[in-house]
Amino acid sequence: MAVVFGKDMVKHFMFADDWTNMNHGSFGSVPRSVQKRLQERQLLVEATPDKFIRYDYNKELIAARIEIAQLVHAPLDTIVLVPNATSGIDTILRNIEYSPGDHILFFDTIYGTCERTAFHLAETTTVQVTHTPLVYPISDAALLEAFHETVNRIHTRGERVKVAVFDVVSFQPGVRVPFEGLTKACRQLGILSCVDGAHCIGQIPLDLSAVDPDFFVGNLHKWLFVPRGCAVLYAPTRTQRLLHTTFPTGWGFRPKNARCNAYFASSPVQQKPFAALFESFGTMDYSPFLCLQDALSFRQGLGGEAKIMAYNSELAAAGGRVMAEILGTKVLDNEEGTLTRGCSMVNIMLPLNLSQLSEDVNKVVEDIARALIHRYRTYVPIFQHGEHVWARVSAQIYLEIEHFGFLGHALRKLCEDAARGERSYCAEHQTPLGKPEEQADAPTQ
């Protein structure tokens, strides 16, 4: 019998009965069966810690790397696992050696922690930070043109872009970025390409061998149903030499001009230096890494990657239209439709006139977000981009179109309150405001 997606799928997850999960994109969600396997592995470690950590872990880690390498179409020797995309990007940027006149380039829609890594490097090394302003909607061609203009401006001064960091799907707004074209441009211009695929794997198809970036990092706990935290770091052979250490530095590090004390052999399995470098970097729970196969098996049992991605992208598109109609606004996309192509996230403009708000927009946004949690038992990121405020909504196999209608009506009520200068949530007392009869009921799950 074919699996039918929708609210009946919620039984496979662990949400509270009164919670409607519409922000899968931020932290992901773990199926019950995968969570069970995670706990079993944790107990297995506790049963014989030395045996598992020293001699068994490495074999299971290799098996997990094989699975993800096949999924993203990359050679095994180019794939390692890290706790999250932030740590992966941080590791890449901090390993690169910078010279005076070098720049780290990114768009101003970059994820905040990656931006902060770049600025910290600017404080501790000679590298400079340059960002390209970006306000959506914009065409892919215009985005690529803006990228080239920024690079040319830097090169004209006799300086150079050492590395460019850009997304596959950005986080706010959640739109698809022409990362293939940007990667190609970097290759032509002699710039290292560092692709942040935090929202990529499990949301849109990926062929790393075809795109061929210098570096790629992608979360597996967001859209692939792997327990938190787990991410993949890809580096082709040509750039692996640039990654000299993990952070924190692990047993796989080999100093260039010194000899370390005895090497702690975590397993008898011999690996190439790149894989050995990322095998272990401090005592932590590596069990999520080892649940990758379980997550993929669960997804295969539902019909596979293509079926899941098709349902989510179609639901996001339809749900976005429903919400935009309820709110009297629009979905964020460009004329070509490339910002939403294949995406499981959709951004809907909220009916807020920023010039007429009685309070600072950041306070209004925070009030709405907290009211969603406490009054409506759901949550979506609310943020300002350009001259408007937007909601980023995630589609997933346990949702249906009626959930988007529920959210649209909730946001309309909260925006009406904000327009009248009424508080939806009292942050000082952590108290939701509004009469109980005004609070919308979520669709039955």
Kinemage of the C-alpha trace (Angstrom):
@kinemage 1
@onewidth
@group {chain A} dominant
@subgroup {mainchain}
@vectorlist {calphas} color= white
{ca met a 1} P 0.000 0.000 0.000
{ca ala a 2} L 1.359 3.387 -0.994
{ca val a 3} L 2.236 5.771 1.830
{ca val a 4} L -0.025 8.845 1.972
{ca phe a 5} L 1.556 12.024 3.310
{ca gly a 6} L -0.308 14.498 5.503
{ca lys a 7} L -1.511 14.776 9.081
{ca asp a 8} L -1.643 10.988 9.551
{ca met a 9} L 2.168 11.003 9.282
{ca val a 10} L 2.470 12.947 12.542
{ca lys a 11} L 2.252 9.646 14.438
{ca his a 12} L 5.776 8.898 13.227
{ca phe a 13} L 7.108 11.953 15.081
{ca met a 14} L 7.214 13.033 18.719
{ca phe a 15} L 5.402 16.359 18.742
{ca ala a 16} L 3.158 17.321 21.637
{ca asp a 17} L -0.517 16.743 20.901
{ca asp a 18} L -1.232 20.485 20.913
{ca trp a 19} L 1.810 21.515 18.838
{ca thr a 20} L 1.682 22.217 15.076
{ca asn a 21} L 5.229 22.048 13.731
{ca met a 22} L 5.592 24.512 10.847
{ca asn a 23} L 9.265 25.379 11.275
{ca his a 24} L 10.959 22.129 10.324
{ca gly a 25} L 13.705 24.143 8.613
{ca ser a 26} L 15.328 25.497 11.762
{ca phe a 27} L 16.062 22.326 13.717
{ca gly a 28} L 14.551 19.410 11.835
{ca ser a 29} L 12.466 16.667 13.443
{ca val a 30} L 13.407 13.092 14.245
{ca pro a 31} L 11.070 10.180 13.464
{ca arg a 32} L 10.268 7.901 16.385
{ca ser a 33} L 11.984 4.917 14.764
{ca val a 34} L 15.198 6.884 14.214
{ca gln a 35} L 15.106 8.252 17.761
{ca lys a 36} L 14.786 4.690 19.029
{ca arg a 37} L 17.885 3.642 17.095
{ca leu a 38} L 19.739 6.671 18.483
{ca gln a 39} L 18.958 5.606 22.042
{ca glu a 40} L 19.943 2.022 21.294
{ca arg a 41} L 23.335 3.174 20.040
{ca gln a 42} L 23.848 5.372 23.072
{ca leu a 43} L 23.152 2.372 25.306
{ca leu a 44} L 25.527 0.271 23.222
{ca val a 45} L 28.290 2.783 23.873
{ca glu a 46} L 27.556 2.778 27.599
{ca ala a 47} L 27.601 -1.019 27.751
{ca thr a 48} L 31.246 -1.270 26.635
{ca pro a 49} L 32.661 2.259 26.263
{ca asp a 50} L 36.243 1.358 25.395
{ca lys a 51} L 35.309 -1.394 22.988
{ca phe a 52} L 32.847 0.743 21.076
{ca ile a 53} L 34.718 4.056 21.055
{ca arg a 54} L 38.148 2.591 20.333
{ca tyr a 55} L 37.324 -0.257 17.967
{ca asp a 56} L 33.716 -0.260 16.715
{ca tyr a 57} L 32.876 3.396 16.162
{ca asn a 58} L 35.186 3.856 13.191
{ca lys a 59} L 33.624 1.000 11.226
{ca glu a 60} L 30.110 2.379 11.703
{ca leu a 61} L 31.318 5.881 10.833
{ca ile a 62} L 32.716 4.642 7.518
{ca ala a 63} L 29.399 2.949 6.748
{ca ala a 64} L 27.576 6.242 7.410
{ca arg a 65} L 30.003 8.143 5.180
{ca ile a 66} L 29.415 5.644 2.383
{ca glu a 67} L 25.657 6.238 2.586
{ca ile a 68} L 25.843 10.027 2.451
{ca ala a 69} L 28.536 9.988 -0.249
{ca gln a 70} L 26.190 8.000 -2.473
{ca leu a 71} L 23.277 10.337 -1.732
{ca val a 72} L 25.173 13.510 -2.682
{ca his a 73} L 27.084 11.859 -5.554
{ca ala a 74} L 30.589 12.369 -4.200
{ca pro a 75} L 33.616 10.065 -3.775
{ca leu a 76} L 33.885 8.564 -0.292
{ca asp a 77} L 37.333 10.045 0.292
{ca thr a 78} L 35.884 13.571 -0.078
{ca ile a 79} L 33.200 13.160 2.600
{ca val a 80} L 33.435 13.499 6.399
{ca leu a 81} L 30.882 14.189 9.134
{ca val a 82} L 30.789 17.153 11.517
{ca pro a 83} L 28.254 18.210 14.195
{ca asn a 84} L 26.585 20.983 12.180
{ca ala a 85} L 27.003 23.333 9.240
{ca thr a 86} L 28.215 26.151 11.488
{ca ser a 87} L 31.153 24.102 12.768
{ca gly a 88} L 31.925 22.971 9.227
{ca ile a 89} L 32.032 26.499 7.787
{ca asp a 90} L 34.018 27.651 10.807
{ca thr a 91} L 36.553 24.861 10.291
{ca ile a 92} L 37.002 25.735 6.624
{ca leu a 93} L 37.377 29.494 7.079
{ca arg a 94} L 39.766 29.170 10.022
{ca asn a 95} L 42.036 26.705 8.196
{ca ile a 96} L 42.551 28.909 5.144
{ca glu a 97} L 45.779 30.925 5.298
{ca tyr a 98} L 45.222 34.596 4.480
{ca ser a 99} L 47.611 37.218 3.180
{ca pro a 100} L 47.353 41.024 3.305
{ca gly a 101} L 44.801 42.168 0.739
{ca asp a 102} L 42.736 38.965 0.933
{ca his a 103} L 38.962 39.183 1.351
{ca ile a 104} L 36.209 36.866 2.540
{ca leu a 105} L 33.165 37.678 0.395
{ca phe a 106} L 29.520 36.886 1.137
{ca phe a 107} L 26.021 38.217 0.570
{ca asp a 108} L 24.351 40.000 3.469
{ca thr a 109} L 21.795 37.170 3.671
{ca ile a 110} L 24.566 34.937 5.064
{ca tyr a 111} L 23.766 32.941 8.205
{ca gly a 112} L 24.688 34.972 11.289
{ca thr a 113} L 27.245 32.604 12.819
{ca cys a 114} L 29.139 32.328 9.528
{ca glu a 115} L 29.215 36.116 9.287
{ca arg a 116} L 30.558 36.313 12.821
{ca thr a 117} L 33.288 33.797 12.046
{ca ala a 118} L 34.419 36.001 9.152
{ca phe a 119} L 34.454 39.134 11.321
{ca his a 120} L 36.382 37.332 14.056
{ca leu a 121} L 38.978 36.299 11.493
{ca ala a 122} L 39.206 39.938 10.395
{ca glu a 123} L 40.079 40.786 14.002
{ca thr a 124} L 42.721 38.074 14.355
{ca thr a 125} L 44.267 37.835 10.861
{ca thr a 126} L 44.989 40.156 7.936
{ca val a 127} L 41.872 39.135 6.005
{ca gln a 128} L 39.183 41.695 5.221
{ca val a 129} L 35.428 41.079 5.118
{ca thr a 130} L 33.278 42.292 2.234
{ca his a 131} L 29.567 41.697 1.841
{ca thr a 132} L 27.332 42.244 -1.172
{ca pro a 133} L 23.929 43.804 -0.365
{ca leu a 134} L 21.029 41.656 -1.494
{ca val a 135} L 17.321 42.462 -1.342
{ca tyr a 136} L 14.849 39.969 -2.761
{ca pro a 137} L 13.110 39.452 -5.096
{ca ile a 138} L 16.040 39.481 -7.500
{ca ser a 139} L 16.764 37.394 -10.597
{ca asp a 140} L 19.583 34.860 -10.636
{ca ala a 141} L 21.253 36.881 -13.391
{ca ala a 142} L 21.143 40.070 -11.312
{ca leu a 143} L 22.551 38.239 -8.282
{ca leu a 144} L 25.449 36.872 -10.318
{ca glu a 145} L 26.057 40.330 -11.771
{ca ala a 146} L 26.206 41.832 -8.277
{ca phe a 147} L 28.723 39.156 -7.295
{ca his a 148} L 30.948 39.935 -10.277
{ca glu a 149} L 30.734 43.676 -9.615
{ca thr a 150} L 31.910 43.239 -6.030
{ca val a 151} L 34.791 40.974 -7.077
{ca asn a 152} L 35.858 43.407 -9.814
{ca arg a 153} L 35.792 46.318 -7.386
{ca ile a 154} L 38.114 44.448 -5.009
{ca his a 155} L 40.443 43.300 -7.774
{ca thr a 156} L 40.630 46.826 -9.203
{ca arg a 157} L 42.181 47.961 -5.913
{ca gly a 158} L 44.926 45.376 -6.321
{ca glu a 159} L 43.393 43.089 -3.687
{ca arg a 160} L 41.722 39.724 -4.129
{ca val a 161} L 38.803 37.625 -2.951
{ca lys a 162} L 40.344 34.603 -1.271
{ca val a 163} L 37.108 32.753 -0.529
{ca ala a 164} L 33.411 33.354 -1.206
{ca val a 165} L 30.740 31.926 1.099
{ca phe a 166} L 27.243 31.491 -0.317
{ca asp a 167} L 24.130 29.413 0.299
{ca val a 168} L 22.212 26.758 -1.579
{ca val a 169} L 19.033 27.862 0.177
{ca ser a 170} L 19.420 30.917 2.411
{ca phe a 171} L 17.887 30.979 5.869
{ca gln a 172} L 16.066 34.347 5.951
{ca pro a 173} L 14.499 34.646 3.557
{ca gly a 174} L 14.380 30.935 2.760
{ca val a 175} L 15.000 31.133 -0.984
{ca arg a 176} L 17.059 29.167 -3.455
{ca val a 177} L 20.392 30.723 -4.441
{ca pro a 178} L 22.049 30.073 -7.835
{ca phe a 179} L 24.912 28.260 -6.123
{ca glu a 180} L 25.812 26.346 -9.273
{ca gly a 181} L 26.458 29.585 -11.173
{ca leu a 182} L 28.317 31.133 -8.256
{ca thr a 183} L 30.533 28.062 -7.936
{ca lys a 184} L 31.353 28.243 -11.638
{ca ala a 185} L 32.108 31.961 -11.359
{ca cys a 186} L 34.477 31.329 -8.443
{ca arg a 187} L 36.305 28.674 -10.428
{ca gln a 188} L 36.761 31.061 -13.372
{ca leu a 189} L 37.916 33.906 -11.118
{ca gly a 190} L 40.337 31.858 -9.021
{ca ile a 191} L 38.266 32.210 -5.839
{ca leu a 192} L 37.758 29.405 -3.341
{ca ser a 193} L 34.054 28.508 -3.208
{ca cys a 194} L 32.597 27.615 0.191
{ca val a 195} L 28.987 26.507 -0.188
{ca asp a 196} L 26.712 26.611 2.845
{ca gly a 197} L 24.174 23.870 2.205
{ca ala a 198} L 22.610 23.962 5.670
{ca his a 199} L 19.120 23.762 4.109
{ca cys a 200} L 20.022 21.631 1.099
{ca ile a 201} L 20.235 17.890 1.723
{ca gly a 202} L 16.774 16.373 1.958
{ca gln a 203} L 15.130 19.493 0.535
{ca ile a 204} L 16.528 19.654 -3.015
{ca pro a 205} L 18.574 17.165 -5.073
{ca leu a 206} L 22.348 17.572 -4.914
{ca asp a 207} L 25.150 16.323 -7.162
{ca leu a 208} L 28.442 17.501 -5.684
{ca ser a 209} L 30.554 15.907 -8.397
{ca ala a 210} L 28.672 17.920 -11.017
{ca val a 211} L 28.700 21.232 -9.123
{ca asp a 212} L 32.310 20.686 -7.981
{ca pro a 213} L 32.710 23.363 -5.273
{ca asp a 214} L 35.970 23.735 -3.384
{ca phe a 215} L 34.103 23.168 -0.118
{ca phe a 216} L 30.544 22.234 0.800
{ca val a 217} L 28.873 21.825 4.182
{ca gly a 218} L 25.306 20.610 4.664
{ca asn a 219} L 23.196 19.718 7.685
{ca leu a 220} L 21.672 16.258 7.798
{ca his a 221} L 19.526 16.902 10.873
{ca lys a 222} L 17.395 19.603 9.219
{ca trp a 223} L 15.702 17.998 6.210
{ca leu a 224} L 17.001 14.410 6.235
{ca phe a 225} L 15.516 13.273 9.593
{ca val a 226} L 18.930 12.519 11.139
{ca pro a 227} L 19.174 13.257 14.904
{ca arg a 228} L 20.826 16.535 15.906
{ca gly a 229} L 23.575 17.337 15.302
{ca cys a 230} L 24.962 15.878 12.131
{ca ala a 231} L 26.314 17.478 8.982
{ca val a 232} L 28.472 16.545 6.035
{ca leu a 233} L 31.650 18.363 5.023
{ca tyr a 234} L 32.863 17.861 1.452
{ca ala a 235} L 36.313 18.738 0.184
{ca pro a 236} L 37.690 17.401 -3.107
{ca thr a 237} L 41.240 16.115 -3.126
{ca arg a 238} L 42.575 19.387 -4.515
{ca thr a 239} L 41.505 21.386 -1.421
{ca gln a 240} L 41.913 18.827 1.375
{ca arg a 241} L 45.480 20.023 1.926
{ca leu a 242} L 44.049 23.381 3.060
{ca leu a 243} L 42.226 21.750 5.975
{ca his a 244} L 45.028 21.196 8.440
{ca thr a 245} L 43.051 20.753 11.657
{ca thr a 246} L 39.596 20.401 13.146
{ca phe a 247} L 38.266 22.720 15.852
{ca pro a 248} L 38.928 21.581 18.483
{ca thr a 249} L 42.062 19.893 17.201
{ca gly a 250} L 41.732 16.118 17.298
{ca trp a 251} L 44.005 13.094 17.187
{ca gly a 252} L 44.146 13.177 13.414
{ca phe a 253} L 46.154 16.420 13.354
{ca arg a 254} L 49.740 16.138 12.091
{ca pro a 255} L 51.964 19.170 12.786
{ca lys a 256} L 54.106 20.323 9.877
{ca asn a 257} L 57.360 20.831 11.730
{ca ala a 258} L 57.095 18.935 14.994
{ca arg a 259} L 56.569 15.478 16.402
{ca cys a 260} L 53.618 14.760 18.688
{ca asn a 261} L 53.395 12.258 21.498
{ca ala a 262} L 51.987 8.802 20.852
{ca tyr a 263} L 48.952 8.658 18.570
{ca phe a 264} L 45.675 7.470 20.074
{ca ala a 265} L 44.440 4.831 17.631
{ca ser a 266} L 40.652 4.928 17.783
{ca ser a 267} L 40.357 1.791 15.656
{ca pro a 268} L 42.466 -0.626 13.665
{ca val a 269} L 40.867 0.635 10.432
{ca gln a 270} L 43.365 2.631 8.394
{ca gln a 271} L 42.033 5.724 6.646
{ca lys a 272} L 43.370 8.452 4.423
{ca pro a 273} L 44.528 11.617 6.225
{ca phe a 274} L 41.403 13.678 5.439
{ca ala a 275} L 39.036 11.071 6.879
{ca ala a 276} L 41.339 10.391 9.850
{ca leu a 277} L 41.454 14.118 10.629
{ca phe a 278} L 37.681 14.236 11.180
{ca glu a 279} L 37.251 10.812 12.768
{ca ser a 280} L 37.248 12.151 16.322
{ca phe a 281} L 37.718 15.667 17.684
{ca gly a 282} L 37.017 15.482 21.375
{ca thr a 283} L 34.764 13.435 23.610
{ca met a 284} L 31.145 13.923 22.533
{ca asp a 285} L 28.119 11.889 21.557
{ca tyr a 286} L 28.791 10.726 17.993
{ca ser a 287} L 25.642 8.573 17.957
{ca pro a 288} L 23.729 10.928 15.597
{ca phe a 289} L 26.392 10.287 12.933
{ca leu a 290} L 25.670 6.583 13.158
{ca cys a 291} L 21.902 7.014 12.638
{ca leu a 292} L 22.280 8.255 9.079
{ca gln a 293} L 21.445 4.852 7.626
{ca asp a 294} L 18.336 4.627 9.826
{ca ala a 295} L 17.075 7.998 8.626
{ca leu a 296} L 17.641 7.063 4.982
{ca ser a 297} L 15.879 3.731 5.497
{ca phe a 298} L 12.884 5.535 6.994
{ca arg a 299} L 12.752 7.881 4.017
{ca gln a 300} L 13.069 5.003 1.583
{ca gly a 301} L 10.156 3.292 3.291
{ca leu a 302} L 8.055 6.383 2.605
{ca gly a 303} L 8.816 6.232 -1.098
{ca gly a 304} L 12.257 7.789 -1.341
{ca glu a 305} L 13.839 11.190 -1.796
{ca ala a 306} L 12.025 12.258 -4.956
{ca lys a 307} L 8.578 11.553 -3.503
{ca ile a 308} L 9.308 13.391 -0.258
{ca met a 309} L 10.810 16.408 -2.014
{ca ala a 310} L 7.926 16.602 -4.501
{ca tyr a 311} L 5.288 16.559 -1.750
{ca asn a 312} L 7.068 19.181 0.327
{ca ser a 313} L 7.780 21.585 -2.528
{ca glu a 314} L 4.227 21.313 -3.880
{ca leu a 315} L 2.759 21.824 -0.405
{ca ala a 316} L 5.004 24.834 0.224
{ca ala a 317} L 3.911 26.442 -3.043
{ca ala a 318} L 0.203 25.775 -2.485
{ca gly a 319} L 0.365 26.684 1.194
{ca gly a 320} L 2.131 29.919 0.429
{ca arg a 321} L -0.617 30.914 -1.992
{ca val a 322} L -3.302 30.141 0.608
{ca met a 323} L -1.560 32.219 3.256
{ca ala a 324} L -0.940 35.120 0.890
{ca glu a 325} L -4.644 35.177 0.018
{ca ile a 326} L -5.672 35.167 3.689
{ca leu a 327} L -3.191 37.917 4.513
{ca gly a 328} L -3.847 39.937 1.356
{ca thr a 329} L -0.145 39.941 0.489
{ca lys a 330} L 2.191 37.860 -1.678
{ca val a 331} L 4.746 35.089 -1.744
{ca leu a 332} L 8.389 36.071 -2.172
{ca asp a 333} L 9.603 35.006 -5.612
{ca asn a 334} L 11.156 36.517 -8.730
{ca glu a 335} L 9.621 36.654 -12.207
{ca glu a 336} L 11.477 33.512 -13.258
{ca gly a 337} L 10.219 31.542 -10.256
{ca thr a 338} L 13.737 30.392 -9.349
{ca leu a 339} L 13.646 31.536 -5.713
{ca thr a 340} L 11.067 28.898 -4.798
{ca arg a 341} L 11.967 26.209 -7.363
{ca gly a 342} L 11.914 22.838 -5.616
{ca cys a 343} L 11.993 24.422 -2.154
{ca ser a 344} L 10.162 23.113 0.898
{ca met a 345} L 10.152 26.573 2.477
{ca val a 346} L 8.041 29.539 1.430
{ca asn a 347} L 8.148 33.184 2.515
{ca ile a 348} L 4.911 35.154 2.837
{ca met a 349} L 4.742 38.916 3.324
{ca leu a 350} L 2.900 40.050 6.441
{ca pro a 351} L 0.391 42.934 6.224
{ca leu a 352} L 2.402 45.340 8.361
{ca asn a 353} L 3.119 48.934 7.407
{ca leu a 354} L 6.470 49.567 9.068
{ca ser a 355} L 6.082 53.345 8.989
{ca gln a 356} L 2.834 53.160 10.972
{ca leu a 357} L 3.895 50.774 13.734
{ca ser a 358} L 3.788 52.303 17.208
{ca glu a 359} L 6.770 50.254 18.359
{ca asp a 360} L 10.132 49.232 16.980
{ca val a 361} L 9.749 46.567 14.300
{ca asn a 362} L 12.052 44.171 16.145
{ca lys a 363} L 9.817 44.293 19.227
{ca val a 364} L 6.715 43.750 17.087
{ca val a 365} L 8.335 40.782 15.351
{ca glu a 366} L 9.345 39.251 18.683
{ca asp a 367} L 5.835 39.742 20.093
{ca ile a 368} L 4.280 37.992 17.101
{ca ala a 369} L 6.739 35.113 17.284
{ca arg a 370} L 6.160 34.540 20.996
{ca ala a 371} L 2.393 34.863 20.586
{ca leu a 372} L 2.479 32.134 17.948
{ca ile a 373} L 4.049 29.810 20.507
{ca his a 374} L 1.866 30.669 23.496
{ca arg a 375} L -1.476 31.486 21.867
{ca tyr a 376} L -1.443 29.224 18.835
{ca arg a 377} L 1.077 26.516 19.781
{ca thr a 378} L 3.142 26.824 16.644
{ca tyr a 379} L 6.093 28.848 15.423
{ca val a 380} L 7.598 30.239 12.226
{ca pro a 381} L 10.492 32.698 11.864
{ca ile a 382} L 9.248 36.287 11.482
{ca phe a 383} L 11.800 38.714 10.088
{ca gln a 384} L 12.283 41.969 8.237
{ca his a 385} L 13.811 41.822 4.782
{ca gly a 386} L 13.925 44.951 2.679
{ca glu a 387} L 10.936 47.163 3.433
{ca his a 388} L 8.633 44.358 4.556
{ca val a 389} L 8.157 41.754 7.278
{ca trp a 390} L 7.965 38.122 6.216
{ca ala a 391} L 7.097 34.724 7.648
{ca arg a 392} L 9.163 31.706 6.592
{ca val a 393} L 7.068 28.544 6.632
{ca ser a 394} L 8.341 24.971 6.211
{ca ala a 395} L 6.351 22.233 4.497
{ca gln a 396} L 6.848 18.653 5.642
{ca ile a 397} L 5.242 15.246 5.159
{ca tyr a 398} L 3.179 15.548 8.370
{ca leu a 399} L 1.464 18.786 7.244
{ca glu a 400} L -1.441 19.521 4.903
{ca ile a 401} L -2.819 22.624 3.228
{ca glu a 402} L -5.231 23.270 6.129
{ca his a 403} L -2.296 23.875 8.453
{ca phe a 404} L -1.215 26.775 6.267
{ca gly a 405} L -4.718 28.197 6.484
{ca phe a 406} L -4.593 27.928 10.280
{ca leu a 407} L -1.272 29.768 10.345
{ca gly a 408} L -2.474 32.415 7.903
{ca his a 409} L -5.481 33.288 10.082
{ca ala a 410} L -3.321 33.362 13.222
{ca leu a 411} L -0.830 35.737 11.613
{ca arg a 412} L -3.591 37.967 10.263
{ca lys a 413} L -5.026 38.367 13.780
{ca leu a 414} L -1.607 39.110 15.270
{ca cys a 415} L -0.807 41.635 12.533
{ca glu a 416} L -4.140 43.364 13.100
{ca asp a 417} L -3.281 43.631 16.796
{ca ala a 418} L 0.147 45.070 15.964
{ca ala a 419} L -1.344 47.608 13.547
{ca arg a 420} L -3.606 48.873 16.359
{ca gly a 421} L -0.637 49.129 18.680
{ca glu a 422} L -1.804 46.214 20.806
{ca arg a 423} L 0.713 43.818 22.302
{ca ser a 424} L 0.247 40.140 21.408
{ca tyr a 425} L 2.689 38.977 24.053
{ca cys a 426} L 4.105 40.570 27.183
{ca ala a 427} L 7.788 39.666 27.086
{ca glu a 428} L 8.426 41.167 30.519
{ca his a 429} L 6.039 38.707 32.175
{ca gln a 430} L 6.220 35.981 29.505
{ca thr a 431} L 2.449 36.147 29.219
{ca pro a 432} L 0.376 35.769 26.031
{ca leu a 433} L -2.186 38.509 25.592
{ca gly a 434} L -5.605 38.279 23.984
{ca lys a 435} L -8.903 36.681 24.855
{ca pro a 436} L -9.115 32.862 24.705
{ca glu a 437} L -12.006 33.037 22.213
{ca glu a 438} L -9.717 34.916 19.835
{ca gln a 439} L -7.194 32.109 19.752
{ca ala a 440} L -7.427 29.915 16.688
{ca asp a 441} L -7.642 26.156 16.956
{ca ala a 442} L -5.089 24.164 14.995
{ca pro a 443} L -6.314 21.453 12.632
{ca thr a 444} L -6.734 18.095 14.318
{ca gln a 445} L -3.584 16.019 13.986
